[in-house]
Amino acid sequence: MREFGLILGLPAIAMGVMLLFAPKALVRVGEQTNKLYNIDGMVYRNRTIFGAFLIFASLFMTYTTF
């Protein structure tokens, strides 16, 4: 279970940080990997809320795995 939390938590931190500080870079990554991750317009319109929530949730998940 600990590994599962880390596998989900650490990439979620990276995605949250990218949503807050480098959304254009995340769009470029999303365009290149469109089959794996489809960026929704609503997420970008509310990127601050989604990014902050994603960082908080992933930090909580990472914390609870230790």
N, CA, C and O of each residue as an XYZ file, in Angstrom:
264
protein
N       0.821     -1.193      0.000
C       0.000      0.000      0.000
C       0.864      1.256      0.000
O       0.488      2.273     -0.581
N       2.000      1.183      0.640
C       2.901      2.331      0.694
C       3.391      2.706     -0.700
O       3.457      3.884     -1.050
N       3.733      1.693     -1.487
C       4.216      1.945     -2.844
C       3.122      2.568     -3.700
O       3.393      3.447     -4.517
N       1.886      2.114     -3.512
C       0.761      2.659     -4.265
C       0.595      4.145     -3.969
O       0.366      4.935     -4.885
N       0.705      4.528     -2.717
C       0.599      5.934     -2.348
C       1.700      6.772     -2.958
O       1.453      7.894     -3.401
N       2.912      6.245     -2.987
C       4.019      6.977     -3.588
C       3.879      7.070     -5.104
O       4.178      8.104     -5.700
N       3.423      5.985     -5.719
C       3.246      5.986     -7.170
C       2.211      7.028     -7.583
O       2.359      7.661     -8.628
N       1.178      7.212     -6.787
C       0.162      8.214     -7.101
C       0.518      9.602     -6.574
O       0.229     10.606     -7.225
N       1.133      9.662     -5.419
C       1.379     10.944     -4.766
C       2.459     11.789     -5.410
O       2.272     12.990     -5.605
N       3.571     11.188     -5.738
C       4.683     11.972     -6.273
C       4.390     12.563     -7.659
O       4.683     13.739     -7.876
N       3.835     11.812     -8.590
C       3.467     12.446     -9.864
C       2.369     13.500     -9.703
O       2.332     14.481    -10.446
N       1.484     13.297     -8.740
C       0.434     14.288     -8.504
C       1.018     15.598     -8.013
O       0.513     16.664     -8.366
N       2.073     15.547     -7.205
C       2.755     16.772     -6.772
C       3.330     17.494     -7.981
O       3.176     18.708     -8.117
N       3.989     16.752     -8.852
C       4.577     17.357    -10.051
C       3.499     17.987    -10.934
O       3.687     19.089    -11.448
N       2.379     17.298    -11.110
C       1.296     17.839    -11.944
C       0.703     19.094    -11.307
O       0.413     20.061    -12.011
N       0.522     19.092    -10.006
C      -0.015     20.258     -9.318
C       0.900     21.457     -9.432
O       0.438     22.575     -9.656
N       2.193     21.236     -9.278
C       3.164     22.330     -9.414
C       3.157     22.862    -10.842
O       3.210     24.074    -11.055
N       3.090     21.958    -11.822
C       3.046     22.401    -13.214
C       1.763     23.174    -13.514
O       1.798     24.146    -14.268
N       0.640     22.763    -12.942
C      -0.602     23.502    -13.147
C      -0.512     24.918    -12.594
O      -1.059     25.854    -13.178
N       0.174     25.073    -11.477
C       0.279     26.401    -10.864
C       1.326     27.282    -11.529
O       1.094     28.477    -11.715
N       2.470     26.720    -11.889
C       3.593     27.544    -12.311
C       3.978     27.418    -13.783
O       4.623     28.320    -14.317
N       3.608     26.340    -14.447
C       3.992     26.150    -15.853
C       2.862     25.481    -16.639
O       3.042     24.384    -17.169
N       1.704     26.132    -16.717
C       0.586     25.481    -17.404
C       0.831     25.271    -18.897
O       0.353     24.295    -19.475
N       1.576     26.184    -19.518
C       1.851     26.027    -20.954
C       2.733     24.814    -21.217
O       2.562     24.130    -22.225
N       3.662     24.548    -20.331
C       4.503     23.359    -20.479
C       3.665     22.098    -20.333
O       3.895     21.110    -21.031
N       2.701     22.128    -19.436
C       1.824     20.972    -19.253
C       0.943     20.756    -20.486
O       0.647     19.617    -20.847
N       0.528     21.843    -21.126
C      -0.246     21.722    -22.361
C       0.598     21.060    -23.439
O       0.117     20.182    -24.156
N       1.859     21.477    -23.556
C       2.746     20.869    -24.562
C       2.950     19.384    -24.293
O       2.930     18.574    -25.220
N       3.144     19.028    -23.038
C       3.282     17.610    -22.688
C       1.986     16.877    -23.011
O       2.016     15.764    -23.537
N       0.858     17.488    -22.703
C      -0.435     16.874    -22.980
C      -0.686     16.683    -24.464
O      -1.282     15.685    -24.870
N      -0.239     17.627    -25.275
C      -0.389     17.481    -26.723
C       0.447     16.327    -27.247
O       0.017     15.611    -28.151
N       1.627     16.141    -26.694
C       2.503     15.069    -27.141
C       2.017     13.705    -26.668
O       2.204     12.701    -27.354
N       1.402     13.674    -25.510
C       0.945     12.397    -24.948
C      -0.573     12.379    -24.819
O      -1.107     11.938    -23.802
N      -1.261     12.851    -25.834
C      -2.709     12.995    -25.789
C      -3.417     11.672    -25.535
O      -4.513     11.661    -24.973
N      -2.829     10.583    -25.928
C      -3.466      9.291    -25.695
C      -3.430      8.901    -24.222
O      -4.283      8.142    -23.762
N      -2.453      9.412    -23.479
C      -2.327      9.060    -22.070
C      -3.036     10.051    -21.151
O      -3.600      9.660    -20.129
N      -3.009     11.327    -21.513
C      -3.553     12.354    -20.624
C      -4.202     13.431    -21.471
O      -3.525     14.100    -22.251
N      -5.497     13.603    -21.328
C      -6.227     14.595    -22.101
C      -6.516     15.805    -21.207
O      -7.235     15.689    -20.215
N      -5.963     16.944    -21.555
C      -6.136     18.166    -20.772
C      -7.514     18.747    -21.061
O      -7.853     19.000    -22.217
N      -8.296     18.956    -20.032
C      -9.633     19.514    -20.183
C      -9.570     21.023    -19.971
O      -8.842     21.505    -19.103
N     -10.329     21.759    -20.759
C     -10.337     23.215    -20.654
C     -10.758     23.712    -19.290
O     -10.271     24.746    -18.832
N     -11.657     22.993    -18.630
C     -12.115     23.416    -17.314
C     -10.975     23.415    -16.296
O     -10.920     24.279    -15.421
N     -10.071     22.450    -16.411
C      -8.937     22.388    -15.488
C      -8.067     23.627    -15.662
O      -7.573     24.181    -14.680
N      -7.877     24.065    -16.898
C      -7.034     25.236    -17.122
C      -7.724     26.535    -16.755
O      -7.062     27.492    -16.354
N      -9.029     26.586    -16.883
C      -9.728     27.799    -16.453
C      -9.639     27.957    -14.935
O      -9.611     29.078    -14.427
N      -9.594     26.849    -14.222
C      -9.522     26.855    -12.758
C      -8.221     26.228    -12.285
O      -8.212     25.488    -11.302
N      -7.135     26.511    -12.965
C      -5.877     25.819    -12.705
C      -5.339     26.074    -11.308
O      -4.712     25.183    -10.735
N      -5.553     27.235    -10.742
C      -5.053     27.528     -9.404
C      -5.741     26.636     -8.372
O      -5.087     26.077     -7.491
N      -7.044     26.509     -8.485
C      -7.789     25.674     -7.540
C      -7.405     24.206     -7.707
O      -7.134     23.514     -6.725
N      -7.383     23.731     -8.962
C      -7.039     22.339     -9.211
C      -5.593     22.045     -8.797
O      -5.315     21.008     -8.194
N      -4.680     22.955     -9.122
C      -3.281     22.748     -8.767
C      -3.064     22.696     -7.265
O      -2.363     21.817     -6.765
N      -3.667     23.640     -6.541
C      -3.515     23.669     -5.085
C      -4.144     22.425     -4.448
O      -3.568     21.836     -3.533
N      -5.326     22.027     -4.934
C      -5.965     20.831     -4.400
C      -5.133     19.585     -4.693
O      -4.989     18.714     -3.835
N      -4.592     19.504     -5.889
C      -3.796     18.345     -6.266
C      -2.525     18.256     -5.427
O      -2.135     17.167     -5.004
N      -1.882     19.390     -5.185
C      -0.683     19.391     -4.340
C      -1.049     18.973     -2.915
O      -0.367     18.139     -2.319
N      -2.119     19.547     -2.368
C      -2.534     19.208     -1.009
C      -2.868     17.721     -0.893
O      -2.417     17.047      0.033
N      -3.658     17.219     -1.835
C      -4.059     15.808     -1.788
C      -2.859     14.885     -1.934
O      -2.775     13.866     -1.248
N      -1.934     15.229     -2.817
C      -0.780     14.362     -3.014
C       0.170     14.426     -1.822
O       0.750     13.405     -1.454
N       0.345     15.586     -1.215
C       1.172     15.660     -0.004
C       0.551     14.845      1.126
O       1.257     14.168      1.873
N      -0.775     14.916      1.246
C      -1.456     14.124      2.265
C      -1.267     12.629      2.003
O      -0.978     11.870      2.928
N      -1.429     12.201      0.740
C      -1.247     10.792      0.395
C       0.189     10.352      0.665
O       0.420      9.270      1.206
N       1.149     11.191      0.288
C       2.556     10.852      0.502
C       2.854     10.785      1.996
O       3.552      9.876      2.445
N       2.336     11.731      2.767
C       2.559     11.752      4.214
C       1.981     10.510      4.885
O       2.616      9.917      5.758
N       0.778     10.120      4.476
C       0.137      8.987      5.148
C       0.757      7.652      4.771
O       0.492      6.654      5.441
N       1.573      7.596      3.724
C       2.213      6.331      3.372
C       3.450      6.066      4.227
O       3.931      4.934      4.282
N       3.969      7.098      4.896
C       5.148      6.886      5.730
C       4.697      6.628      7.110
O       5.522      6.419      8.000
